[in-house]
Amino acid sequence: MTKKRIYVAYTGGTIGMQKSTQGYIPVSGFLTECVKRMPEFYRDEMPEFTIHEYDPLMDSSDMSPADWQHIAEDIQNNYNDYDGFVILHGTDTMAYTASALSFMFENLTKPVIITGSQIPLAALRSDGQTNLLNALYIAANYPIHEVGLFFNNTLYRGNRATKADANGFNAFASPNFAPLLKAGIQITVDAGTIEDIGHEPLRLTSVTPQAIGVVTLYPGISAAIFDNMLQQPVKALIMQSYGVGNAPQDPKLLASLQRAIEQGTVVLNCTQCFKGKVNMGGYATGNALAQVGVVSGHDMTIEAALTKLHYLLSQNLSQREINNLLETNLRGELTA
């Protein structure tokens, strides 16, 4: 039986770092050599894989929309030659990249799994070996045709994942959607759907950097902050509100939002709660936002909301079209 072929795009991150006198640093070629010295990656059960190291290797804190585009184009260029894709990435912005790629790709008929580690692959007690080994195995044997994020024996939908722990191995969570797959003693498929590798042509929508503001509400917040945040060239604002989408009924704040919306700015309301969804019809404080034209973010993570706005604003769409699509479930990112 012909082995599956997996393309590994190593963008950087902790998983491939080498210890130095200044601490852990990225070193070209080091991860590839580490993997070659680990026989478990070459067992008969494992797929064939090719590691492509990016130059330069990046700390994920430095990632930008231009890097999402670069990763997406790399996958597109190799799409016909491999059965699945694994992206090695730093954990800090891993959920942003996973969300962005989920929107950029349409007709995805092969698995794309993003993973990394909290401890470098070469270090004692590294979680990198388990994460990479499982990501390769799952990509080859459990083809779930979407962008996933694998960490600590769990495959999450990429645009539902968020970083939840800065120090622990269980670094990611999916507060509003069940995991796609769990890799325990047995591998169990939960919310994921396994399909045969398809042959539909992949469609990639390019994303360009967009001016998007994010503001978190707090007691006593001044309307002047919104006035300043909503100055041009800001095209959209994500407001992280209280509870189910509530905000102070401050006439100045509401007037600031209304002015911005009337001038063409998109304002998206996401809850600052870790779990749950926006329902602006539940309380008068939320209904007032809806009345001035604020759009519900439903149960999207901040990562999904931000990257979805980048995706939509990068296209030639009207404000009305963007507002409608924000509330439309495009890639499984929200529960309507």
C-alpha positions, 0 to 999 in steps of 0.5 A: 500500500502506498504511503501517504505523503505529508508536507510539513511547513516549519515557520518557526516557534518553540518546537524547533528552538535550540538552547543557547547562552541567551536562552532558546533561539531558532536555528536553521536546520536544527529541527530537521536534524532532531526529527531525523534522530528520532526513529519513531517518526520513521516507523512503518505506520508513519507517512512519508513527510517532507519538512520545508523550513522557512527562511527566516524562521519566525517567532509567532509574535512577529506574524502578520497578515502577510505571513498568513498569505505566505503560508497559504500560498506555500500550501497552494503551491504544494497542494497537488503533490501531497495528501495532507499538510502540517504547519509548525508554528509558535503558540502565541498566535497559532490560533490567529493563523489557524483561523485566517487560513480557514477563511482563506481556503475554499474547497479544502479537500485535504487536512491542514493541521497546525501544531507546535509545542510549549517545550522545544523538541530537543529538550527533555520532557518536550511535548513537541514530539507527541504533537508532531507525531500525532499531527502527521499520523492524523493527517495521513489516517484521519483526513478531516478536510478543514484547518485544524489545530492539534495540541495535547492530544486534541484536534480543534477546529482551527477557527474555534481554538484560542490560547488558554494557558501560557504555561501548561501543555493543555495550551489551547481550548475550544470553548464553544465547539467540540473537538474534531478528534481526540487522540487518547489510547484510542483515536476518537473522532468527535465533531470532525468528519473523515472523508476520502481525499478529494480532487476539487480545485483549491481556491485561495482568497488573498488577505491583505493587512487591514486597519482593525481596532479592538477595544475591551469594555470596562466600567467607566470607559470614556466615549472619547476612547471610541472617538479616537479608536474610530478615526480613519483609516480604521475600517472595522472595530471589534468591541469586546462587550460584557456578558451576552453583548451589553455595553453602557447606555452612555449616549455619547458612546452610542453616538460615537458608534453610530457616527462611525457606522454611518461613515462606513465603519463595521462594528462587531460585538463580541463577548469578553466572556471565555464561553457563550455567545452574543445576544443583543436582544436579551437586555436593553443595553445590548439592544441599544447597540443593535439599534445603531447598527452594531453587528453580532459576533455570536460565539466567535473567538477574538481570533476568528472575529479578527481574521474573518474581518481581514478576509472580508475587508480584503475583498470588494464588498459593501458594508452591508455585505460584510455585515451580513457575512459576519453573521453567516457561518462560513467555515464553522466559525460560529453558531448562529 
